[in-house]
Amino acid sequence: MSANPIPPLHLYSVPSGPQPAPVAPPARERPRTAWTADQLMATEFPEPKWAVPGIIAEGVTLLAGPPKVGKSWLSLGLGLSVAAGGQAFDSMPVKGGPVLYLALEDTPRRLQSRMGKLLGGRAAPSGLTLVTECPPFPQGGSEAIAQWLERNPEARMVVIDVFAKMRGQSPQGVSAYDADYVAVGYAKRLADHYGIAVVLVHHVRKMASEDFLTEVSGTNGIAGAADATLVLKRARGQADGILHVTGRDVTEAEYALQFQEASGAWHLLDGPASDHTVGDTRAAILRYVRAHPGAKPRDIAEALPSTDADTVRRTCSRMAADGQLAKDGGGRYYPDTETRTQATPDLSQLSDCPVTPPEQQKLPGQPQQDLSGLSGSDSAWQGERLA
């Protein structure tokens, strides 16, 4: 055994080809953080830059899921797609640009094997940089990533798989919430300063919940500091997974995904996620009722000759009980309560008798926003200068 161990391959020591004469990177202006109200309203801001349209925008995105659900396959596939300017999930066109992928739980051999499956014979994109070791954020990781971003000003995304390897030790004397918030804050500062998407691959709790946000491992400080949260969960029915999406710049949505075993790729399924998480009979009924709101079981049965009328009637009743369909007093079914209410505004749910809906007092919403760092501290910023 050699007396001199092989030094770790950190991000800032990634070997590269012959380099041209060093050129000083253009000075980056510090983002403005304070306005008067009239100035703010008169300012025109560019639209967010999307790494994956509608799903991953510039800023910090958490990608969470249970162990072995396929998070690493998904994140590596997205990295390849964005670096090559291909299609994410085999269906969403993405603009190409350099991508940094920190595979901190993988070996080069495993990465090579996975990329071979994902590429399927296509050439590997030179715009994807893969790194298997990097110091945590507080111990030089922020500076290492910043140096790569300075060398790649057109970068579109940084993927950190997994976040736990980069967060470092929690500061002493602070609450668990504050420690989680600070840990994500390192990635947040990089994302905001360079205008890129930073994806943090993370875990979920063992105990499931109806609210997917509460499943993210750790305190609410992790999801609270991130700009968006994606939770990949196993699904029943035709889909292998459901990707739950919410965030500040993304529309809350659910996407049904299917894992392609041969290629290792996640494929986006057509239609609403609910169509792919129920049995074939329910999915067929959902599709028909969505196209024909107000249909009765006999109408649905006529359109589904492979299913007998009694099965259709029982299934519709169960779907209404499960909240997948809405039913009015005349035995008609609708894909949702809003559609049924608009179609029959003068009918009670229990009978065909006209009813007078009670007045409902609508309380004005009061969404809360985190407004911090109005002016920022130049000394604090210089203490962690990214470049």
N, C-alpha and C positions, 0 to 999 in steps of 0.2 A: 504494500500500500504506500502511495506517495506521501512524503512528509509535508508537501505543500498542497493543501486542498484546493480544489478548483474554486475560484472566487465566484460569488453569485452574479448572474447576468441581470443587472438592474437595467431599468428603462433607459437611464442616461448613458449606459455603456453598450447599447445595441450596435453591433458592427454595421458599417455601411460601406458603400463603394467609394471611389475617389471623389473627394469633395472639391468644389470650386473655391476660389478665394473667399474668405468669410466676408459677408456683407451684413452690415448692421441692420437688424429688422426695423421696419418703420415704427416710429413712436406711436403708442396707442394712447388715445385720449381717455382720461378717466371718465366713465359714464356720469352724466349729470344726475344728481339725486335730489334736487330741490327746485321747486318752481312756485310762483304765485299761481292762484287758481286760474286767472285769465291767461297766463303764459302757458299753463299745462293744456288748457282747452284749445289754444291756438297752435299747439305743436303737432306736427304730422309724424307719426311713428311708422316705421316699416312693419309689414306683416311678419309674424314669427317665422323663422326659418324651420322647415320641417325636414327631419331625417327620414321619417316615414309618414307621409301625409295622413293627417287625422289621428295618428297614434303617438308618434314620438316627435315632439317639437324641441326647439332649443330650450335649455334649462335642464333641471335634474329630473329624471324619470326613474322611479323604482320599478323593477320587474321582479315580482315576488311569486313564489309558488312552493309547493311541498317538494321534498327531496325526490329525485328521479322522475319528476314529471316531464322533464325535457326543456328546462330553462336554458341550459347551456347550448343545446342544439338550436333553440330558437334564437338566442342572442348571437351565436356564431353565424347562423344563416343570415340574420339581418346585417351583420357586419360585412359579410361577403357581398350582399346585394347592394348596400350603400356604397361600398368601395368601388364596385364595378359599374354602378349606375344601372342596375338591372331592375328586377321586380321583387319586392318584398312579399312574402307569403304566396309566391307564384302568381300574383294578380295585381299588386299595387306598384305602379311605376315610381321609382325613386331617382332623385338627382344624385349623380355620382360625386364622390369626393373622398379625400383620405380619411381613414378610420383607424383608431388605436384600440386594440382589443387586449385587455389585460386578463389573461387566462391563468389566474393565480392558483387554481387547483388542478391544473393539467400539466402534462409533459409534452414536449415537442412531438414525440411519436404519436400520442393520442390526438393532438391537434391535426397532425398530418393525415391520420386515418379518417378523422371526421370530415376534414375539408375535402378529402378525396371523394367521399360519398356525396357530400353536398354539391360539389362542382360537377360530378357526373361526366368527367372528361373535358370540361371547359377549362380554359387557362385560368390560373389563379391570379387575382388582381394584385398588381404591385402596390396599389394604394392602401392595402390592409397591412398594418404593422401588428405583429403578435408578440406578446411579451409574457413570460411565465414567472418572473419575479420582479417585485417593485417594493420599495420601502413604504410603510404606512404614510398616510397624509402628513401627520405631524412630524415625522422623522425624515422628511425630504421627498415624499411622494408627490406633494403638490408641485414642488419645483421641478421634479423630473417630468411630470406630465406637461407642465407649462413650457419646458424647453422643447418638447416634441411639438407642441402646438405652435410655438414661435417658428419652428422649422417648417411647419405645414400650415400656412395661413389660410388655406382653402379647406381645412379639415371640417367635417360635418358631424362626426360622432366619436365619442369615447365610451367604450364598454368596460365596466369593471366587474369581473366575475371571479370572486364574490366580494361584496361590499365589506364583509366582516374582516377580510384580510387587509383592508386598506384603512379602516377607521382608527386603528391604534388604541392605546389604553385610554380609558375615560379619565378626564381631569379629576383630581381629588377634591372632595368638598363640594361637589355639585350634585344635583339630583339626577336620577336616571333620565328624566325627560330632557333636561338641559344637556346632558352628555350626548344623547342621541341627536338632538338638534344641532349641536356643535359639529358632530361627526359628519352629518350630511352637509353642513355649511361649507366644509372644505370643497366638496364637489360643486356646490352652488356657486361659490366664488369663481371657480374656474369656468363654469358654464356661462355665467353672466359676463365675465370679463372678455371671454373670447367669442361669445355668441354661438355656442355649439350645444349639441345635445350630449349629455352625460347620462348613461344608463347604469344604474347600480343594481346588479343582480343580488337578490336577497331571499330570505326564507319566510315562511308563514308559520303561525302557531299550529300545534297539533290539533287543537280543538277548533272545529269549523264554526262559522257564524253566518247569519243571514246577510250581514253587512261585510262585504269582502274587505273593506278598509281595516276593520278591526282584526283581521286575520294576520296582518303584517306583523312579523316578529319584532319585539321591542316595544317601546312606549309610543304614544301618539306623536312624539317629537320627530320620529323618522318620517312618517307620512306627512306631518305638518310642515317640515322643512322642504320637502320635495315639491316640485311643480306639478308632477303627475304621478299617478300610481297605476301600474298594470299588475293584475293578479291572474296568473294562469292556474286554472283549476281543472281537475279531471271531470269529465262529463259522462252522462249516460246517453244511450241512444246511438245515433250515427256519428256524432262528434267524439273525438278523443280528448278534446279540451275546450274550455271556454276562456277567452281572454277578456277579463273585465277591465274597463278603462275609465278613469276619471282624472280630472286635473283642472288647472287654472286656464289653460289655453286649448284644451281638448274637450270635445263633447262627450259626456258620459255615454258609454255604449258597451255592448257585449258582442264579441265576435266568436263564431263557432269555427274551430280549427280541427284539422285532421292530420295526424302524424303519418308521414310516408316512410314506412320502415326501410324500404330499399334505399332511399336517398337520404334519410335523416332529416328531411325538410318538413316544416309545418305548412300546411296548405289551407288557405281561407275558403270556407264553404259558403255557397251562395245563400242568400236569404237571411231572415232573422235567426238569432241563435236558438230561439225556442223551437224552431222547426227541426232542429237537429239534436235536441236533448229529450225528445219524447219518442214513443214507439211509432212504428210506421203508420198505424191507423190514426193515431192522434195527429201526426204530422199531415196526413192527407186531409183530415177534417179541417185543420187549421188553414191549410192552403185554400180549400174551397170556401170556407166562411170568410176568409180575408178578401177573396174575390167576389163573394156574393153575400154581403152583410144582410142579416135578417132571414137567412135560410132556415128552413125547418128540417128536422131529421129525415123526412121522406125525400126532400130535395137532395140532401147530401147522399142518401143511400142510392138514389137513381144515378148520381154522378160517380159513385164508387161501386160498380157492379161486383167487384171481388169481395165486398164486405156486405153481410146480410143486414137488413133494416134494423133488426133487434139489437145487433151489436153496435150499430151507429147510434141508435137512441140511447143505449146505456153509456156509451163512451162520451157522447155529448153531455149527458147529465153529470158524469164524473168530472169532465173537463170544466164545467161550470162551477162545480164544487171546489175544484182545485185552483180556480181563478184564471184558467187558461182561456175561457170563453165567458161571455156575458149572455144572460138569458132574460127575455122580457116576459110579461104575463101572457102573451099569446103563443109561447113556445118557440119563439124565433131566437136564433143565436147570432151573436156578434163577436168580432175579434177582440173588442175591448169595451169597457163601460162607456167611454166617451162617445164612441160611434153609436152605441145603442141609445144613449140619451139624446143625441142629436137627431136620430131617426124617429124617435117616438117621445117627443118632449112632454106629451100630455097623458102618458100612460104610467101607471104605477107598476113597480116590479112584481107586485103580487096579484094584480088583476087588471082587466081592461078598463077599469073605471077612471075617468079623468080625475086628476089630482092637482092641487095647487101647491107647488113646491114652496116650502118655508123660506123666508128670507134668511140668507146666510151672511153674517158679518165677516167681511174679509179683513183680516188684520194685516197692516203693511209689513212686509218682510224687512228684516234688519240684518242683511248679510254682514258678517264681520270680516275685515281684511287686516292682515298683518302689515302695519306700516312701520317699518323700522329703518334705521340708518338714513334719516332725512338728509343729513349732511355728510355723514361718514367721518372717520378719523384718518387723516393722512398718515399719522404716525403708526396707527394700527395696520394700515394697508402696507406701508413700507416694511413693517415687521414681517409680513408674509408676502412680500412682493413676488408675483408669480413669474415674472420674467427674469 
